[in-house]
Amino acid sequence: MDGLSLKRLVTRLLMLTVVMFAFGFALVPIYDVMCKAFGINGKTGGQYAGTQVSDPTRSVRVQFMSTNAGDMSWEFHSSADQIEVNPGAVNQMIFVARNPTNQPMSAQAIPSITPAEAAAYFHKTECFCFTQQVLQPGERIEMPVRFIVDRDLPESVKHLTLAYTLFDITARHPPVAHAATEGAR
């Protein structure tokens, strides 16, 4: 390989590296645009402190899904698969988690709403996703999520899904083991 060919190869490899690096930074905005375009993975906002008046003439079906990330071993589910709600009314769903392992573990739940355009109209007033959960071996916890489906939800949206994915964050936020577990809740 002569000097000119080697220089071209190095230049192309450097340009490829720069393009790959730039693409890595562009992935998050591209992901957000794709989710919005295809109506998937609607992100919910933080805690809602506003008030609304219930609209008893309209109902919306809210479905609940709970999944574990690949490395999470907890049992995790909602107490019901779905409920009918009136926009503007305060609603509650209980999610149950249990640590079946023999080790204390920390977890964090990440919510999403579908269809994505409904996310701006779904307000959580209380949610276990705002804090990290720590469970001792065999411990079980009931975690409420209180929410309001906004009265301004477009009339075309008759059904939405609140999905939680539970992640094991024990390695990043190690829990403290109790000397004597207070028993399963």
Summary of the structure (lengths in Angstrom):
residues: 185
radius of gyration: 22.4
end to end distance: 71.2
largest distance: 79.6
contacts: 508
relative contact order: 0.21
helix: 24%
strand: 36%
